[in-house]
């Protein structure tokens, strides 16, 4: 194919929390050849597979109960207090790579709970970060991922509102406005990570510059689904792929300017592989 110009978005790729977790994992893998990790270290199968080949062993909470005298990595999403209690009981050494932004949010929610505030969390049901946040309240906080889930007339007149760190800032303030307009006094805590939320605008600007956009992300990434839709709204010729094998030659025409971008859980090496595949067409 003639004169394809392919550019990777410099702002895409791992957020600092994921970089921190992977650096910690690789350091221990280099030292001892294996390491247990509680849940996928990042919501990207290609990166998980790369680290698994180096000796990373992905376990879940049921596995953790059966593990003794080992090192276990806590990924960037964070964990509830019960995980730390079990680690003491089973003599586990926790390598805590919880994102500092998430840890700060956990502490704020714990303080609100200790003050007997009624806590609502805007976040995805069952998400690892949200489970950790709920744990700060003995699972008593209310989690909702859309305002339609709440029966507004029956809500308490005073509540404290938090958000999962990777949710949409615009959506969060829209929810806050709806609650306030319905006579509810809301103690609003904007706890959204700006490194993530600022990518909305950056990706809109990026998608505008190209004929075709290839968005690279794991299918498990909530952040990836949101950011893909941001690109798709701005540039309808946006395609979602998880690996280079999913790219189709028919998407491109001669002289196309092609932009490659991704989620906060997308490794740069994977976007480079996607670029190299496109340049073979």
N, C-alpha and C positions, 0 to 999 in steps of 0.2 A: 504494500500500500504506500502511495507516494506522500512524502512530506508530512507525516504525522508528527505533531509537536506535543510532547508529553511532559507535564510538570506535576511534581508532588507538592502538596501544601505543607509548608514548613511548620505551620502551627498545629498540624494534626499529629496523631501518635499519642503515646503514653502521657498521662498526667503525672505530676511529680510523685503522687502517692503510689502509683503502680511501679514507676521507675525504682522507688525506694524498696518496695517489696521484692522485686525481681533481683535487684542488686544484692539484697540480703540473702536471698535463696541461692544465687549463684556462688556467693562467697562460701557458704557452708557446703554446697555440693562439691566445690573444688577441694575443700578440706577433707570431707568424710565420704564423699561418693554417693550419698543418698540423704534425703530429708523428707519428712512427712509434712504435708500441707493440708490444712483444714479447709476443704472446698477448693474449687478452681482458683488458682492464684490470680487469674485474670479471665474475663469473659471472652476469651479468644482461643478457639480450639488449636489453631496452628502454633501459637506461642506455648500453650499448655503441652502440646505434643513435643515441642522442642525441648522444654525443660524436663519432661518425663524421660526423654532419651538420655538426659544427663543424670537421672537418678531421683527426680522429684516423684514422691508417692502421694497421690491425691486420696484423702480419706474424708469420710463424713463423720457426723457426731456419734453415730452408733459405733463406728470403728474406734473413735477416741476413747470410749468407755473400756475398750479391751486392750488399750495400749499403755505400757508402763515403761518408765525409765528411758524415755526417748526425747529427742528434740522435735518440736512441732511448730511450724510457721503459722502465725496468724496473719492473714492477708489484709490488704488495705481497707476492706469493708468494715473491719472491726468485729468484735464478738460480745455477747452478753456476759454478765458477771458469772453465770453458771459455768461457763467454759473455764474461767480462771480457777474456780473452786474445784472443778474436776481435775485440773492440772496438778493442783497441790495434793489431792487425794492419790493420784496415780504417779506421783513423782515425775511429772513431765516438765521439761524445760521449754517454756514458750518463747519463741523468737517472734517478738511482737512487731509486725510491720503495719499495724493499723495506721491509716492516714491521719496526720495531725489534725486536719479539718474535721474528720469524723470523731476523733477523740474529744475535741473541744465541744462538739455537738452533744456527744454522750454525757459529758460533764454538765452541760447546761440543762439537759433534760432531767438528769438525776437531781440537780438542785431544785428545779421546778417541782419535781415529784416529792422531794423532801418538804417542800412548802405547801403540800396538799393542793397544788393547782390541778385543774382539769385539763389534761393534755391531749391535743389532737395532732397527729403527724400526717402530713401530706407525703405519701410515698407508695411504693409498689408493694402489694401484699406478698409476703414470703421472700422478699429480697434480703440478701445476707446483711446488708447495712441496716435495714429496717428491723430485722430480728434483734440485732445488737442494740438498737435504740429502744425497742420495746422492753428489752431486758433491764434497762435502767429504771423501769416503772413497774417491775414485777408483772409485766405483760398487761398492765391496766390501762395504758394509753389507747386511744382509738386511732387506728390507721385507716386512711381512705386514699384511693388513687384518683378519684373523681368526685367533684362536689355533688353529683347526682346520687352518690351513695348515702349522703347525709339527709336525714329528715329534719330540715331546718327548723320548722315550728317546735320540734321537741328538744332542740339542742339547749344546753345550759346557757344562761344569760351572760356568763363570764367563762371564757376559756383561753388557754394558752396554745398558740399555733406554732408548730415547727415544720420543717421540711427535710426530707431526704436531701443529701448534698447535691445530687445530680439532677434534680427536677428543674423544670422550666421556671425562670424568674417571673416571666409575664403571667404564667398560669397561677403561680403562687399569689401574686398580688391581686389577680382577678378573683381568686377564692376569698382572699382577705376582704375585698370590697363587697362581695356578695354577702358575706357573714355580717359585716358592719352595717350594710344597708338594711339588713333584717333585724336590726336592733340588738345585735350581740356585741358585747364588749370583748374585743379580741386583744390579748397581749401577744403581739406579732413578733416572731423571731425569724428574721431572714437568715437562714443558715445554709444557703446554697453556695457551693464552691464557685467562685468567679472564674477560675481557670477553665471550668466546664461551661458555665453559663455564657461566658463571653464568646465561646466558639459559635454560638448561634449567628451572631452578626458577622464574625470572621468568615464563616462558611457561606453565608449569603453573598458576601462580597466576592469570595473565591469562585462560587458557582456561576456568577455573572460573567466571568472572564473567558469561559470556555464553551466550545460547541457541544462537547460531551463531558460528563463527569462520572468517574468511577468511584463509588463509595465503598471502602473496604472495612468490613467489620465482622465479628463473630455473631452468630444468630442469637446467642444468649444475652448479648449486651443491650440493656435498656437504653443506655446513652446512645448506642449505635442506631437504634430504631428512630429515636427522636431526631438525631442529627441528619440521618438519611432523608427524613421527611422535610427537614429544613432545606436541604439541597434540592430535593425534588420539586418543592414548591417554587423555588427560584429558577430552577432549570429543569424542565420536564425530561430532558435527555440525560437523566441521572440513573445509573445502574448500580444495584447492590450486589457485591460479591464477597465471599468469605475466603477465597483462594484463587490463584491465577487460572486454574482449570475451568473456572466458571465463566471466564471472559469469552465473548463470541465475536468473531471477526466481523460479522454482519452489522455490529453496532456502529462501525466506523466508516468514514468516507475519506477519500483523498483530501489532503490539506486540513484535516480536522485539527483543532487545538483541543487537547484532552487534559483534563485536570484530575488528579488522583488525591483523595482525601480520606479521612477515617475517623473512628471514634477514639475516645480517651483510652480504650483498651486495645487499640490496633498498633502492633509493632511497626516501626519504620522499615525493618528488613522485609516485611510482608508487602508493604506498599512498593518497595523497590522491585520485588519479584513481579508484582503486577505490572509495573512500568516496563520491565524487561520483556514480559510476555507480549504486551501490546506492540512493542517495537519490532517483534518478529513478524507481524502481519504485513 
